[in-house]
Every structure is written in structure tokens, then in C-alpha cells.
Amino acid sequence: MASTITIQTLSILVSGLAGASLIVLRLRAARRPTSLKKIIIPPLGMMTGFIMFALPMMHIPWLWGLSAFGTGLLMFSFPLIVTTRLARVKSDIYVIRSKAFVLIMASLLALRVSAHSMVEQYMTVPQTGAIFYLLALGMILPWRLAMIGEYLRLTAPLSKSE
């Protein structure tokens, strides 16, 4: 039992540190121009996480997985989509973040960590990891897809009517 509590505490700490690092990285990235490659690579890299489901201890019911993905999609991605804009500055495209970006990211992180503590009472630590991986994927995919759409709109040649 003591090792389970240690693993749970460690997983919450790692989640918190990863979230804080993500906030810092996102703030730094806003200082440099972005590219389609920089927008697409993080969700593609995240897709490698699906390999975890090859392990039997990571298996979860389909409904749990769909619920987690749907929660990320419907609740967590919206604030990110609304507060992230792209803007053309001369020939470069920059990510323009809302002044509320850090607050929103910190709030989403706090919500995920507190939900993590509640969820892991009802399932194993590996299953909890699988659930929160799907939640994060549901949050990141629509956010990045919205960024791709805006990037393509900004890089499209101007039509004669504009």
C-alpha cells in the first residue's frame, strides 16, 4: 500500500512539473515565429503514446476512453482555442497569446491534477495514466487543428477581392 501512495504522489508531481514546463515552453515559443511544422509536430509526437495500450495493465473500457477524449475535446480545448491567435508580422507568423493564457493553462493544470487524484481512487495508476493521456490528446488535437486552419488562412495568397 505504501508503494502505491508513493507512485500516486510521484505521478501527480510529475504531471505538475510537466504542466509547468509546458507553460514556460509555450511562453518562450511565442517570442519566435511559428511554422506549420512547429504546430503539427507536438500532436504527432503525442500519438506515439498509443503504444501504451499494447500493455494489458493499460487497458480501459472503450466508454471510459471516449469519455476522457470527449472531455478534453469539449471542455479543455475550448479555452486554448479561444485564447490562441496567429498573426502575420511582415513575412513571419507568430503565435499571439491572450494575457489570460498563463492563468488558463494553470487552471487547466490544477483541474487535471485534482481530477487525477479523484479518478485514481477508482482504477489502477496505469489506467489513470491512460485516461489522462486521452484527455490531453482530446485537448491538444482540436487546439492544434484550429491553429493549422488559422496558419493556412494567413499563408494563403491574397485573393483579388482583398
C-alpha positions in Angstrom: 0.0 0.0 0.0 2.8 2.4 0.8 4.4 2.0 -2.6 1.0 2.7 -4.3 0.7 6.0 -2.4 4.3 6.9 -3.4 3.6 6.1 -7.1 0.4 8.2 -7.0 2.1 11.1 -5.3 5.0 10.8 -7.8 2.6 10.7 -10.8 0.9 13.9 -9.5 4.2 15.6 -9.0 5.4 14.7 -12.5 2.1 15.9 -14.0 2.5 19.2 -12.2 6.1 19.6 -13.3 5.3 18.7 -16.9 2.4 21.2 -16.9 4.5 24.0 -15.5 7.3 23.2 -18.1 4.7 23.3 -20.8 3.5 26.7 -19.8 7.1 28.0 -19.8 7.9 26.5 -23.2 4.7 27.9 -24.7 5.6 31.4 -23.4 9.1 31.1 -24.8 7.8 29.8 -28.2 5.7 32.9 -28.6 8.8 35.0 -29.0 9.8 33.3 -32.2 8.0 32.8 -35.5 6.0 29.6 -35.8 5.7 27.3 -38.8 3.3 24.5 -39.8 5.9 22.0 -38.7 6.1 23.5 -35.2 2.3 23.3 -34.9 1.9 19.8 -36.2 4.9 18.0 -34.5 3.6 18.1 -30.9 0.3 16.2 -31.5 2.1 13.8 -33.9 4.7 13.1 -31.2 1.9 12.6 -28.7 0.4 9.9 -31.0 3.3 7.6 -30.0 1.6 7.3 -26.6 -1.0 5.0 -28.1 1.6 2.2 -27.8 0.9 2.1 -24.1 -2.4 0.4 -24.9 -0.5 -2.6 -26.1 0.1 -3.4 -22.4 -2.7 -5.2 -20.7 -2.4 -3.2 -17.5 -3.2 0.0 -19.5 -6.4 -1.4 -21.0 -9.6 0.6 -20.1 -13.2 0.2 -21.3 -14.0 2.0 -24.6 -16.6 4.2 -22.9 -14.0 5.4 -20.4 -11.6 6.3 -23.2 -14.2 8.0 -25.3 -15.4 10.0 -22.2 -11.9 11.1 -21.4 -11.2 12.1 -25.0 -14.6 13.9 -25.3 -14.0 15.8 -22.0 -10.6 17.0 -23.4 -12.3 17.9 -26.7 -15.3 19.7 -25.3 -14.1 21.3 -22.0 -10.3 21.6 -22.1 -9.6 22.6 -25.7 -12.1 25.5 -25.9 -10.1 27.9 -23.7 -6.9 27.2 -25.6 -8.5 27.7 -29.0 -10.2 31.0 -27.9 -7.0 32.4 -26.3 -4.5 31.4 -29.1 -4.3 33.5 -32.2 -1.8 33.7 -35.0 -0.7 37.0 -36.6 1.4 37.8 -39.6 4.3 40.1 -38.8 6.0 41.0 -42.1 6.8 37.6 -43.7 6.6 35.6 -40.4 3.7 34.2 -38.4 3.7 34.5 -34.7 1.5 32.9 -32.0 -0.2 35.7 -30.1 -1.4 34.6 -26.7 -4.0 36.2 -24.6 -3.0 37.9 -21.4 -5.1 35.2 -19.7 -3.1 32.4 -21.2 -0.9 31.6 -18.2 -4.0 31.7 -15.9 -5.9 29.5 -18.2 -3.1 27.0 -18.5 -2.5 27.0 -14.7 -6.3 26.5 -14.1 -6.4 23.6 -16.6 -3.4 22.0 -15.0 -4.9 22.4 -11.5 -8.2 20.9 -12.7 -6.4 18.0 -14.3 -4.3 17.3 -11.2 -7.2 17.4 -8.8 -9.3 15.2 -11.1 -6.3 12.8 -11.3 -6.5 12.4 -7.5 -10.2 11.6 -7.6 -10.1 9.3 -10.6 -7.2 7.2 -9.3 -9.2 6.1 -6.3 -11.4 4.0 -8.7 -8.8 2.5 -11.0 -5.2 1.5 -11.2 -2.4 4.0 -11.6 -1.7 2.8 -15.2 -5.3 3.0 -16.1 -5.5 6.5 -14.7 -2.5 7.4 -16.9 -4.3 6.0 -19.9 -7.4 8.1 -19.1 -5.4 11.3 -18.7 -3.4 10.7 -21.8 -6.7 10.5 -23.8 -7.9 13.6 -22.0 -4.8 15.5 -23.0 -5.0 14.2 -26.6 -8.6 15.4 -26.8 -7.5 18.8 -25.5 -4.4 19.2 -27.9 -5.8 17.9 -31.2 -8.6 20.5 -31.7 -6.4 23.3 -30.4 -3.7 22.4 -32.9 -6.2 21.8 -35.7 -7.6 25.3 -35.1 -4.0 26.7 -35.2 -3.3 24.9 -38.5 -6.5 26.3 -40.0 -5.5 29.8 -39.0 -1.9 29.3 -40.2 -3.1 28.2 -43.6 -5.5 31.1 -43.8 -2.7 33.6 -43.0 -0.3 32.0 -45.5 -2.8 31.7 -48.4 -2.2 34.0 -51.3 -4.4 37.1 -51.1 -7.3 37.0 -53.5 -8.1 39.9 -55.8 -11.1 40.9 -53.7 -8.9 41.6 -50.7 
